[in-house]
Amino acid sequence: MDRRTFVTLVAGTCLLEPLAVRAQQTGKIFRIGLLAPANEPTPGGRIDTEDLLVGLRDLGWVEGKNFLIETRWAGVNPQRQRELAAELKALPVALILALGTTTIRAARDGAPGLPVVMINAGDPVGARFVASLARPGGDLTGTSAAGEEVLAKQVELLSAAVPQLKRVSVLMNSANPANGFFFDAMALRAKTLGLRLDRIDVAVEGELDGAVARAKGGALVVNGDPMFFRHRVHIIELTLRSQVPSVFGGREYVAAGGLMSYLSSNAWHWRSAASFVDKILKGAKPADIPVEQPTKFDLVINLKTAKALGITLPQSLLQRADEVIQ
């Protein structure tokens, strides 16, 4: 091989070499933006990034050595979320991790053209974040919260827990664009069970007391949302005060005194997010990375809460539980 051919081959190899590999060789540190729908860290909760860091370490990424996470605690105000997304883009960051539908929308609108890894998106197709789950086609990809069968299961669990149940209310944040998808999926199952399904939308935390009171005499599905998660203890106190059996999306609610939860684990979403970050930093385009949905869902039941509500849960339901909190 002559010298000219050798130089050409080396140059071509460098052009094809993955971006992340070159970065590690040159000592470059990637900045990863995290837009969090909370006002402060919540260890052990939905904004606990330990599972993300573990996932990245498993893929060869070391915090402080080849990447840093720039976190912005954006709260639940959409305008503030968009402003902080723009701030992250200006740093600049290589991509933004965004948790939940409203925060994902803020990241998309506040940092146009920047890759966004969705974490726990409600209905990414219906919200027009992606063209399809298989081929997103834009700057967004990541994980989706649940399919229709999971939402239907939440209604089914309430029916199994309270056989005489006639009415179920669904608590929703009116700012969440995935609400229509959520409600329609639950309404189909409610109809087959002979249940009336009511939708209760709230815009601010001050409306929660009246919203939960409206569910009295029936049962309540608390839709997954950062605002509800932030005020989960208060919501649970309201359900107990009004004697409203409720199902939530996340073990944290049941640990705080909620009756039941049925949803995928937060750990799965954060671990999956690590793989999306890895692919994008190595040069893959979000448009070509399929959105992932969880395949395992955990049923968690709080027996102490059932007793406080005067409910004797069927043994068949308890046997289905992945965890029973005494």
Secondary structure, DSSP 8 states (H G I E B T S, - for coil): --HHHHHHHHHHHHHHS-HHHHHHHHT--EEEEEEESSSS--TTSTT-THHHHHHHHHTT--BTTTEEEEEEE-TT-HHHHHHHHHHHHHTT-SEEEEESHHHHHHHHHHSTTS-EEEEEES-TTTTTS-S-SS---SSEEEEE---HHHHHHHHHHHHHH-TT--EEEEEEETT-TTHHHHHHHHHHHHHHTT-EEEEEEESSGGGHHHHHHHTTTSEEEE---HHHHHTHHHHHHHHHHTT--EEESSHHHHHTT-SEEEE--HHHHHHHHHHHHHHHHTT--GGGS--B-----EEEEEHHHHHHTT----HHHHHH-SEEE-
